[in-house]
Each structure stands twice: as structure tokens, then as C-alpha cells.
């Protein structure tokens, strides 16, 4: 698996940003000369959590080997602590960066497929939030959404206060990050994942979902709520939970399940809301 870290200019952020890419162009099968040619590759845009970076998935999981075995290109950007959303207030347009600049750069630079059905977006915690919101805001771009231990923090944002230390962010920081005059306006905003799910449910082509969360994770109940909403709206959903917490042990197990679930070389699996495992 070829591994590279590079930088490129992102117009939406008006600066040069780092990027880590895994690409199986150097894969060689035993007893066969030369490289295995499987291009154009399907692509997973994989987002890190809060306090993380574009190196997190590599250092915390077996994603490199798993992606190589699956002939999958994995794109790992850096999202800082911005929840991968747009804020006209601060000028941090991370939603545009993920869904537009990044995809255009990757597809202009690497031998990857440009088909919607071959683009997947996923992430953990804050990255799970980012994958859900950007995947639903751009259903014409991403065919599958894989969200692990998703930071579905709508109630936390709405009920936040301006006292530092009471939460990861203050009420003012939440408002600025999500481009709102007040954090209470998150409900029904363009980053409200429930609103987005209802809106996209009316489309003929909707992304398929893989959701998972550990049974000891404090975010378990909000992940249950979002799972149930998707099922009620008629999305194709695979949901899994098992003994685990909000940590890399769980996410290492999760990325293995996610890559096994993705529609890669095999025919796309029929994923039905009737198969959702509810605990």
C-alpha cells in the first residue's frame, strides 16, 4: 500500500492544507511480475475525531493493511476541531473543503473512480458527525456513509453555556463554529443531521449507511436515536454495536467491519432497514 503525506491549496479555506493518502497502486500478487492494476480505485474519505489529525487513523488502527487487502484508496484530511462544517462567521468552510475541494483534488491527482457509487465518506466521533452531515448535504457525491461512535451533539450544542470548562466548547464557540448567531439555532440549521436526513429521504438516490457504537459509549443513546430516524425514513441501514467504549480499540474493530461492509470488488450488498440490529 503506497502511503504519502502531501499538501495542496484548498480554495474554500484559502490556505495550504495537509493530506494523507493510502493508494494500493504498488500492490503485487505472489508469483506475478509487476503491479496489480485495479484502477480506477474506489475511495473512502476518512475523517478523524476532535483533537486529531490526518495521521490518527494510521496510528490508531490497522486501516493500512485492511485497505490494501480490499484494493481501497483511503483519503485522510485534517479537519482541525471544526466538525467539518461551514462557518461564514469565522470563514472556516470545512464542509466545502471536504465535499468539494478535496474530492476535486483527489480525482484530478490519483487513479480513482469518479462515480458516486464508488465514493464513500466515514469517520469517528467528530468525524462521524462530519461524515453524516457532509454525506447528507451532498448525496450526489457520496454513495455510502460510515459513521463510528458519531458525535451527534445537537442537544449539547443547544444547551451549552459560556462557562469555560463545562463542555469541550463554549456556547459562543459552538455558535461560531456552526455559523450561527446563537447556539440554540442549531435546530433545523444546515448542520442539523436530523433535518438533513428528512430532506434527503425524499430523493430517489440516497446514501446507504453503516453506523456503529460501543455499548459503554456515552454517545450510544443519540446514535440509537439517529439510527431509528433513518430506518423510519426508509434508508438502507446497517447498524452494529458491541462491547466497547469511545477509544481506539473500538475504532480499530469498527474500521475492519466498515471496510468489509463497503461495496468494493463484490457486488453491492443489499442492505435493508429490515436487517438493522436493535439492542
C-alpha positions as CSV (number, residue, x, y, z in Angstrom):
1,X,0.0,0.0,0.0
2,X,1.6,3.3,-1.1
3,X,1.5,5.8,1.7
4,X,2.0,9.5,1.1
5,X,1.6,12.8,3.0
6,X,1.3,15.9,0.9
7,X,-0.1,19.4,0.9
8,X,-2.4,21.2,-1.5
9,X,-4.1,24.6,-1.7
10,X,-7.8,24.5,-0.7
11,X,-9.7,27.5,-2.1
12,X,-12.5,27.1,0.5
13,X,-10.0,27.5,3.4
14,X,-7.8,29.9,1.5
15,X,-4.7,28.1,2.6
16,X,-2.5,25.1,2.0
17,X,-3.6,22.0,4.0
18,X,-2.1,18.6,4.8
19,X,-3.4,15.3,3.5
20,X,-2.5,11.7,4.0
21,X,-3.3,9.2,1.2
22,X,-3.2,5.4,1.0
23,X,-3.3,4.0,-2.5
24,X,-2.8,0.4,-3.5
25,X,-1.1,1.1,-6.8
26,X,2.1,-0.7,-5.6
27,X,0.2,-4.0,-4.8
28,X,1.9,-7.1,-6.2
29,X,0.4,-10.5,-6.1
30,X,2.6,-13.5,-5.1
31,X,4.3,-15.1,-8.1
32,X,3.2,-12.4,-10.5
33,X,5.5,-9.8,-12.0
34,X,4.7,-6.1,-11.9
35,X,1.9,-4.3,-10.0
36,X,-1.7,-5.4,-9.8
37,X,-3.7,-2.9,-11.9
38,X,-7.1,-2.4,-10.2
39,X,-7.6,1.3,-11.1
40,X,-9.8,3.2,-11.0
41,X,-10.0,2.7,-7.3
42,X,-13.0,3.2,-5.0
43,X,-12.3,5.8,-2.4
44,X,-13.1,6.2,1.3
45,X,-12.8,9.7,2.7
46,X,-12.0,9.0,6.3
47,X,-12.3,11.8,9.0
48,X,-10.6,12.0,12.4
49,X,-12.1,13.0,15.7
50,X,-11.6,16.0,17.9
51,X,-8.0,16.9,18.8
52,X,-6.9,14.6,15.9
53,X,-5.1,14.9,12.7
54,X,-4.7,13.3,9.2
55,X,-2.4,10.7,10.9
56,X,-4.8,9.5,13.5
57,X,-6.3,6.5,11.6
58,X,-2.9,5.3,10.7
59,X,-1.5,5.4,14.2
60,X,-4.6,4.1,15.9
61,X,-5.9,1.3,13.6
62,X,-5.0,-1.4,11.0
63,X,-6.6,0.6,8.3
64,X,-3.5,0.5,6.0
65,X,-3.5,-3.3,5.8
66,X,-7.2,-3.6,5.6
67,X,-7.4,-1.1,2.8
68,X,-4.6,-2.8,0.9
69,X,-6.4,-6.2,1.1
70,X,-9.6,-4.5,-0.2
71,X,-7.9,-2.5,-3.0
72,X,-9.4,0.6,-1.5
73,X,-8.0,4.1,-1.7
74,X,-8.2,6.0,1.6
75,X,-8.1,9.8,1.9
76,X,-7.4,11.2,5.3
77,X,-7.6,15.0,5.6
78,X,-7.1,17.2,8.6
79,X,-10.3,18.9,9.9
80,X,-8.9,20.6,13.0
81,X,-11.6,20.9,15.6
82,X,-14.2,22.4,13.3
83,X,-16.7,19.5,12.9
84,X,-16.2,19.5,9.2
85,X,-18.9,22.2,8.7
86,X,-19.1,25.7,7.1
87,X,-19.0,28.8,9.2
88,X,-19.5,32.1,7.3
89,X,-18.8,33.8,10.6
90,X,-15.3,32.6,11.1
91,X,-14.6,31.9,7.4
92,X,-13.8,28.2,8.2
93,X,-15.6,26.5,5.3
94,X,-14.7,22.9,6.2
95,X,-17.8,21.5,4.6
96,X,-16.9,22.9,1.2
97,X,-13.4,21.7,1.8
98,X,-14.4,18.1,2.4
99,X,-17.1,17.8,-0.2
100,X,-15.8,19.9,-3.0
101,X,-12.1,20.9,-2.9
102,X,-10.9,17.6,-1.5
103,X,-12.8,15.5,-3.9
104,X,-11.8,17.6,-6.9
105,X,-8.2,17.5,-5.9
106,X,-8.1,13.7,-5.3
107,X,-9.9,12.9,-8.6
108,X,-7.6,15.2,-10.5
109,X,-4.5,13.7,-8.9
110,X,-5.0,9.9,-8.3
111,X,-6.3,7.0,-10.4
112,X,-9.7,6.8,-8.6
113,X,-13.2,6.4,-9.8
114,X,-15.4,9.4,-10.3
115,X,-18.7,7.5,-9.8
116,X,-20.9,8.4,-6.9
117,X,-21.3,4.7,-6.1
118,X,-17.5,4.4,-5.6
119,X,-17.1,7.3,-3.2
120,X,-17.6,6.7,0.5
121,X,-17.3,9.0,3.5
122,X,-16.7,7.9,7.1
123,X,-15.3,9.0,10.4
124,X,-15.2,8.6,14.1
125,X,-16.8,10.8,16.8
126,X,-16.5,14.4,15.4
127,X,-15.6,12.7,12.1
128,X,-18.7,10.6,12.3
129,X,-20.7,13.9,12.6
130,X,-18.8,15.3,9.6
131,X,-19.4,12.1,7.5
132,X,-23.1,12.2,8.2
133,X,-23.6,15.9,7.6
134,X,-21.4,16.1,4.5
135,X,-22.7,12.9,3.1
136,X,-26.3,14.1,3.5
137,X,-25.6,17.6,2.3
138,X,-24.0,16.0,-0.8
139,X,-25.9,12.8,-1.6
140,X,-25.0,13.3,-5.3
141,X,-21.3,13.0,-4.3
142,X,-21.2,10.1,-1.7
143,X,-22.9,6.8,-2.2
144,X,-22.2,5.5,1.4
145,X,-21.8,7.0,4.8
146,X,-19.9,5.1,7.6
147,X,-20.2,6.7,11.0
148,X,-18.5,5.3,14.0
149,X,-19.3,6.5,17.6
150,X,-20.8,9.6,16.0
151,X,-20.6,12.9,17.9
152,X,-24.3,13.6,17.4
153,X,-24.3,16.5,19.8
154,X,-27.3,18.6,18.9
155,X,-28.7,18.7,22.4
156,X,-25.3,19.5,23.8
157,X,-24.9,22.5,21.4
158,X,-28.4,23.8,22.1
159,X,-28.0,23.6,25.9
160,X,-24.3,24.8,26.0
161,X,-23.2,27.7,28.2
162,X,-20.4,30.2,28.0
163,X,-18.6,29.0,31.1
164,X,-15.2,27.6,30.0
165,X,-14.6,24.0,31.2
166,X,-18.2,23.0,31.3
167,X,-18.0,21.4,27.9
168,X,-15.4,20.9,25.2
169,X,-16.6,24.2,23.6
170,X,-18.4,27.2,25.0
171,X,-21.8,28.4,23.7
172,X,-20.1,31.2,21.8
173,X,-17.6,28.8,20.3
174,X,-20.3,26.4,19.1
175,X,-22.2,29.3,17.6
176,X,-19.2,30.5,15.7
177,X,-18.2,27.0,14.6
178,X,-21.6,26.2,13.1
179,X,-22.1,29.7,11.7
180,X,-25.0,30.7,14.0
181,X,-25.9,33.9,15.9
182,X,-26.8,31.7,18.8
183,X,-26.2,28.0,19.5
184,X,-29.9,27.5,20.1
185,X,-30.3,28.0,16.3
186,X,-28.6,24.6,15.6
187,X,-32.1,23.0,15.5
188,X,-33.2,23.0,11.8
189,X,-29.9,24.6,10.7
190,X,-27.9,23.3,7.7
191,X,-25.8,21.2,10.1
192,X,-28.8,19.6,11.8
193,X,-28.3,15.9,10.8
194,X,-32.0,15.1,11.6
195,X,-33.2,17.8,9.3
196,X,-30.8,16.7,6.6
197,X,-31.9,13.1,6.9
198,X,-35.6,14.1,6.4
199,X,-34.8,16.2,3.4
200,X,-32.6,13.7,1.6
201,X,-35.2,10.9,2.3
202,X,-37.3,12.3,-0.5
203,X,-34.6,11.8,-3.1
204,X,-34.6,8.8,-5.4
205,X,-30.9,8.2,-4.7
206,X,-30.0,8.2,-1.1
207,X,-26.7,7.1,0.5
208,X,-26.6,3.8,2.3
209,X,-25.5,3.8,6.0
210,X,-23.2,1.8,8.2
211,X,-23.5,3.0,11.8
212,X,-21.8,1.6,14.9
213,X,-21.2,2.5,18.5
214,X,-19.8,0.8,21.7
215,X,-22.2,-0.3,24.4
216,X,-20.2,1.6,27.0
217,X,-20.0,4.8,24.9
218,X,-21.8,7.9,26.3
219,X,-22.9,8.7,22.8
220,X,-24.8,5.4,22.4
221,X,-28.3,6.7,23.0
222,X,-28.0,9.5,20.4
223,X,-26.7,7.0,17.9
224,X,-29.7,4.9,18.6
225,X,-32.0,7.9,18.0
226,X,-30.4,8.7,14.7
227,X,-30.4,5.0,13.6
228,X,-34.2,4.8,14.4
229,X,-34.9,8.0,12.4
230,X,-33.0,6.7,9.4
231,X,-34.9,3.4,9.5
232,X,-38.3,5.2,9.9
233,X,-37.4,7.4,6.8
234,X,-36.7,4.3,4.7
235,X,-32.9,4.5,4.4
236,X,-30.8,1.4,3.9
237,X,-29.0,1.0,7.2
238,X,-26.6,-1.5,8.8
239,X,-26.3,-0.9,12.5
240,X,-23.8,-2.7,14.8
241,X,-22.9,-2.3,18.4
242,X,-20.7,-4.4,20.6
243,X,-18.9,-4.2,23.9
244,X,-16.7,-1.1,23.6
245,X,-16.0,2.5,24.6
246,X,-15.0,5.7,22.9
247,X,-11.5,4.6,22.2
248,X,-9.1,3.2,19.5
249,X,-9.7,-0.4,20.5
250,X,-13.3,0.0,19.4
251,X,-12.5,2.0,16.3
252,X,-9.9,-0.5,15.1
253,X,-12.6,-3.1,15.3
254,X,-15.0,-0.8,13.6
255,X,-12.9,0.1,10.6
256,X,-12.5,-3.6,9.9
257,X,-16.3,-4.1,9.9
258,X,-16.8,-0.9,7.8
259,X,-14.3,-1.9,5.0
260,X,-15.8,-5.4,4.9
261,X,-19.3,-3.8,4.5
262,X,-18.4,-1.4,1.7
263,X,-19.5,-2.3,-1.8
264,X,-16.0,-2.9,-3.2
265,X,-15.0,-5.7,-5.6
266,X,-18.0,-7.8,-4.9
267,X,-21.5,-6.8,-6.0
268,X,-23.0,-4.2,-3.7
269,X,-24.7,-5.9,-0.8
270,X,-28.4,-5.4,-0.4
271,X,-28.7,-3.6,2.9
272,X,-32.2,-3.2,4.2
273,X,-33.6,-1.4,7.2
274,X,-35.2,-4.8,8.0
275,X,-31.8,-6.1,8.8
276,X,-31.0,-3.5,11.4
277,X,-29.9,-5.0,14.7
278,X,-31.6,-3.1,17.5
279,X,-30.5,-3.8,21.1
